[in-house]
Amino acid sequence: MNRLPNLDVLRFLLASLVVFFHLPQLCRNQGLPYFLEAPIFNRGIEAVYMFFVLSGFLIIKIIYSDKQRDAFSIKKFYIRRVLRIFPLYYLIVVFGFLFYWVILPKIGIPFDNNYNLIDGVLLSVFFLPNVLSELFKPGGILEVLWSIGIEEQFYIIVAPLLFLMPKRSILQFLVLITATYFIIYHLEPFDNLRRFIMVFFFLFFGGIIAVLEEKKKLEFLKRSKLVPLVIVLSTVLYFTTSIFEFETLAFFNLFTMVLFGLFIHTIAHNNFGVEIRSKALNYLGQISYGIYMFHVIALNAVVFLFLKLQKQELFNDIITIILIYLLTFAITIIMAHVSFKYYETYFLKLKNKFRE
């Protein structure tokens, strides 16, 4: 499948929003100066939700395309997913448990590991880091893995379902399962779905948008000049202002699910008339998985450094905040680049051998 325009840049922007979200939280918890006034610093969960819509859009687009050619292989699908996600995921899992159970005690920093280590490892290894995160708060390095767990659980569900589904019925099936699960998710008896943030409807809705595009059902968006503009402007306003407020979780999820799906379609199929060709930004998008996975490690290192420097009173609050952001992003990007070039690329080359 040819790479769609603008999506790599979107990945980098979304990963950056997650960093914006986590950085002031840790600084506040550790007594360092922070800034949280602008809405953009509070949109981390929404950035992850758009990641989910994007993942569903791309994954189901691939599956649907393969199904139309009678070429979909569950075996190859799972091999590709394993080679893309597992190497970095399990690297962070190993480092996270070592960090909180070995490194912090060795350097004399107290951390309350309020769970059995074997239980924590099993939950992480078997794709339930969202459960570990909610039940025990095992520390930011491990907690950030919750969203990877949701994607892994989605992959386990979606491939067999679409493999068994007749290709002519895929769109109807996706609409039905998305609507049904959305309703179930928000019902009181299914509180654990909300507790563990099992928001699979975001991923399925991304798939609906992908299939509608493949079926040429969204051509009106490409012909219109106003609708794509409204979609992009609404998304920008959503992330940068507080003009969108929701009284219930269901309305929040419904609005963001639809808006993010339409936004991804708009920028991916160039409905807005803009294509970002920056090699630097596109590369940062390619390593965005690493940016997401490594940023908490970088942030912990930077915060630890500034806790030491704070005693020297070298910088005022504004300079401290700026330096923390710059250092965190710089270290995160360096770590993601090194990981991508010298570690992940090996597995990605293997992954490409299993493309149709």
C-alpha positions in Angstrom: 0.0 0.0 0.0 1.4 3.4 -1.0 1.9 5.8 1.9 -0.9 8.3 2.2 0.1 12.0 2.4 0.3 13.9 5.8 -0.2 10.9 8.0 3.4 10.6 9.1 3.3 14.3 10.1 0.1 13.7 12.0 1.7 10.8 13.9 4.5 13.1 15.1 2.0 15.9 16.1 -0.1 13.4 18.1 3.0 12.0 19.8 4.0 15.5 20.7 0.6 16.2 22.2 1.1 13.2 24.4 4.5 14.6 25.6 2.8 18.0 26.2 0.2 16.2 28.3 2.6 14.1 30.5 5.4 16.7 31.0 3.6 19.2 33.2 1.9 16.5 35.2 5.2 14.9 36.2 6.8 18.4 36.9 3.8 19.3 39.1 4.0 16.0 41.0 7.7 16.5 41.6 7.4 20.2 42.7 9.0 21.7 39.6 7.5 24.7 37.7 4.9 23.7 35.0 2.4 25.3 32.6 -1.0 23.8 32.1 -3.2 26.8 31.2 -3.5 26.3 27.4 -6.0 23.6 26.3 -3.4 22.0 24.1 -1.5 20.8 27.2 -4.6 18.8 28.2 -5.3 16.9 25.0 -3.2 13.8 25.5 -6.0 11.4 25.8 -7.7 12.8 22.7 -4.3 12.5 20.8 -4.2 8.8 21.7 -7.8 8.4 20.6 -7.0 9.9 17.2 -4.0 7.4 17.0 -6.6 4.7 17.5 -8.8 6.0 14.7 -5.7 6.2 12.5 -4.7 2.7 13.3 -8.1 1.3 12.5 -8.2 3.3 9.3 -4.9 1.9 8.1 -5.3 -1.6 9.3 -8.8 -2.2 8.1 -7.9 -0.5 4.8 -5.2 -3.1 4.3 -7.4 -6.0 5.3 -10.3 -4.8 3.1 -8.1 -4.3 0.1 -6.6 -7.8 0.6 -10.1 -9.3 1.0 -11.2 -7.8 -2.3 -8.4 -9.6 -4.0 -9.0 -12.8 -2.0 -5.4 -12.4 -0.7 -6.0 -11.8 3.0 -3.7 -14.0 5.2 -4.3 -14.0 8.9 -0.8 -15.5 9.4 0.9 -12.8 7.5 -1.2 -10.1 9.1 -0.2 -11.2 12.6 3.5 -11.7 11.6 3.5 -8.1 10.3 1.9 -6.8 13.5 4.3 -8.7 15.7 7.4 -7.5 13.9 6.2 -3.9 14.1 4.9 -3.7 17.6 6.5 -6.4 19.8 10.2 -5.6 19.6 9.9 -2.0 21.0 6.9 -2.9 23.2 8.7 -5.7 25.1 11.9 -3.6 25.3 10.0 -1.0 27.2 8.3 -3.7 29.3 11.6 -5.1 30.4 13.1 -1.7 31.0 10.1 -0.5 32.9 10.1 -3.4 35.4 13.8 -3.1 35.8 13.5 0.7 36.4 10.8 0.5 39.1 11.8 -2.8 40.8 15.6 -2.6 40.6 17.1 0.7 39.5 15.1 3.1 41.7 15.7 1.0 44.9 19.4 0.8 44.0 19.7 4.6 43.8 17.6 5.2 46.9 14.5 6.7 45.3 11.3 5.3 46.9 8.6 3.9 44.7 5.6 2.0 45.9 5.3 -1.2 43.8 1.9 -2.2 45.2 1.5 -5.4 43.2 3.0 -8.8 42.7 5.8 -8.6 40.1 4.8 -11.9 38.4 1.2 -10.6 38.1 2.5 -7.3 36.6 4.8 -9.1 34.1 2.0 -11.5 33.0 -0.5 -8.6 32.4 2.1 -6.8 30.3 3.3 -9.8 28.4 -0.2 -11.0 27.5 -1.4 -7.7 26.1 -3.2 -6.3 29.2 -1.1 -3.3 30.2 -4.3 -1.2 30.4 -5.5 -3.4 33.2 -2.1 -3.2 35.0 -2.1 0.6 34.6 -5.6 1.0 36.0 -5.3 -1.5 38.9 -1.9 -0.7 40.2 -0.5 2.6 38.7 2.9 0.9 38.1 4.7 4.1 37.0 4.7 6.2 33.9 7.1 4.1 31.8 4.7 1.1 32.2 1.5 3.1 32.3 2.0 4.6 28.9 1.8 1.1 27.4 -2.0 1.0 28.0 -2.7 2.2 24.6 -0.5 -0.3 22.9 -2.5 -3.0 24.8 -5.7 -1.6 23.3 -4.3 -1.9 19.8 -3.0 -5.4 20.4 -6.4 -6.5 21.7 -8.0 -4.9 18.7 -5.7 -6.8 16.3 -6.6 -10.1 18.1 -10.3 -9.3 17.5 -10.4 -7.7 14.0 -8.4 -10.2 11.9 -10.5 -13.3 12.6 -13.8 -11.3 12.3 -13.0 -9.9 8.9 -11.4 -13.1 7.7 -14.7 -14.9 8.3 -16.8 -12.0 7.0 -17.9 -12.1 3.3 -16.2 -9.3 1.5 -19.5 -7.8 0.3 -20.7 -7.5 3.9 -17.6 -5.9 5.6 -19.0 -2.4 5.7 -22.3 -3.4 7.1 -20.6 -5.6 9.7 -18.2 -2.7 10.7 -21.2 -0.3 11.2 -23.1 -2.9 13.2 -20.2 -3.9 15.5 -19.1 -0.2 16.0 -22.7 0.9 16.9 -23.3 -2.1 19.1 -20.1 -1.9 21.0 -20.4 1.9 21.4 -23.7 1.4 23.1 -22.5 -1.5 25.3 -19.4 0.5 26.3 -21.5 3.3 27.8 -24.0 1.1 29.7 -23.7 0.9 33.5 -23.3 -2.9 33.8 -20.2 -2.7 31.6 -18.2 -0.3 33.8 -15.0 -2.3 33.4 -14.9 -1.5 29.7 -14.7 2.2 30.6 -12.4 1.5 33.6 -9.8 -0.2 31.4 -10.4 2.3 28.5 -11.3 -0.5 26.0 -12.4 2.1 23.4 -12.3 -0.3 20.4 -15.1 1.7 18.6 -12.5 4.4 17.7 -10.5 1.8 15.8 -13.5 0.2 14.2 -14.8 3.7 13.1 -11.5 4.4 11.5 -12.1 1.2 9.5 -15.6 2.4 8.5 -14.0 5.5 7.0 -11.4 3.5 5.2 -14.0 1.1 3.6 -16.3 4.0 2.7 -13.3 5.6 0.9 -12.5 2.3 -0.9 -16.1 2.1 -2.0 -16.0 5.7 -3.3 -18.7 6.7 -0.9 -16.9 9.8 0.3 -16.3 11.5 -3.0 -18.5 14.4 -2.0 -15.9 15.4 0.6 -13.3 15.7 -2.2 -15.6 17.7 -4.4 -16.5 20.2 -1.7 -14.2 23.0 -0.7 -16.1 24.0 2.4 -16.6 20.7 4.2 -12.9 19.8 4.4 -12.1 23.3 5.6 -14.8 23.0 8.4 -13.4 19.5 9.4 -9.8 20.7 9.6 -10.7 24.0 11.4 -13.0 22.1 13.9 -10.2 19.7 14.7 -7.6 22.5 15.2 -10.1 24.4 17.4 -10.8 21.2 19.4 -7.2 20.8 20.3 -6.3 24.4 20.9 -9.4 25.8 22.6 -12.1 24.9 25.0 -15.1 25.7 22.9 -16.2 22.1 22.6 -17.7 20.9 25.9 -19.6 17.7 26.5 -22.0 16.8 29.4 -21.6 13.1 29.0 -18.9 10.6 28.1 -21.0 9.2 25.3 -21.3 12.5 23.6 -17.6 13.2 24.0 -16.7 9.8 22.5 -19.2 10.1 19.6 -18.1 13.6 18.6 -14.4 12.8 18.8 -14.8 9.5 17.0 -16.6 11.1 14.0 -14.5 14.2 13.9 -11.2 12.4 14.0 -12.3 9.9 11.4 -13.3 12.7 9.0 -10.2 14.6 9.7 -7.9 11.7 9.0 -9.8 11.0 5.7 -9.5 14.7 4.8 -5.8 15.0 5.2 -5.0 11.5 4.0 -6.8 12.0 0.7 -5.7 15.6 0.3 -9.2 17.0 0.5 -7.9 20.1 2.1 -5.5 20.7 -0.8 -2.3 20.7 1.4 0.4 18.1 1.4 3.3 18.4 3.8 6.5 17.2 2.1 9.0 18.1 4.8 11.5 15.2 5.0 12.3 16.1 8.7 8.6 16.1 9.8 7.8 12.9 7.8 10.8 11.2 9.4 9.7 12.3 12.8 6.4 10.7 12.0 8.0 7.5 11.0 9.7 7.3 14.4 6.7 8.4 16.3 6.1 5.0 17.8 9.5 5.4 19.4 8.8 9.0 20.5 5.6 7.7 22.2 7.4 4.8 23.9 10.5 6.6 25.0 9.2 10.0 26.1 8.4 9.0 29.6 12.0 7.6 30.1 13.4 10.9 28.8 11.1 12.9 30.9 12.0 11.1 34.1 15.7 11.7 33.3 15.2 15.4 32.7 13.0 15.9 35.8 15.6 14.1 37.9 18.3 16.4 36.5 16.2 19.6 37.2 15.4 18.4 40.7 19.1 18.4 41.3 19.6 21.8 39.6 16.7 23.3 41.5 18.8 23.5 44.6 21.3 25.7 42.8 18.6 28.2 41.8 20.2 28.7 38.4 17.1 29.4 36.4 13.8 31.2 36.9 10.5 29.3 36.4 10.0 30.3 32.8 13.5 29.3 31.7 13.2 26.0 33.7 9.9 25.1 31.9 11.4 25.9 28.5 14.6 23.9 29.1 12.6 20.9 30.4 10.6 20.9 27.2 13.6 21.3 24.9 15.7 18.6 26.7 12.8 16.2 26.9 12.0 16.5 23.2 15.6 16.4 22.2 16.4 13.2 24.3 13.2 11.5 23.2 13.9 12.1 19.5 17.5 10.9 19.8 16.3 7.8 21.6 13.6 7.2 19.0 16.0 7.7 16.1 18.6 5.4 17.5 16.0 2.7 18.3 14.5 3.0 14.8 17.8 3.0 12.9 19.7 0.3 14.9 16.9 -1.8 16.4 13.4 -1.5 14.9 14.6 -1.3 11.2 15.9 -4.9 11.4 12.4 -6.2 12.3 10.7 -3.8 9.8 12.8 -5.3 7.0 11.5 -8.7 8.0 8.0 -7.4 8.2 8.2 -6.2 4.6 8.8 -9.7 3.4 5.3 -10.6 4.5 3.5 -8.0 2.5 1.4 -9.2 -0.4 
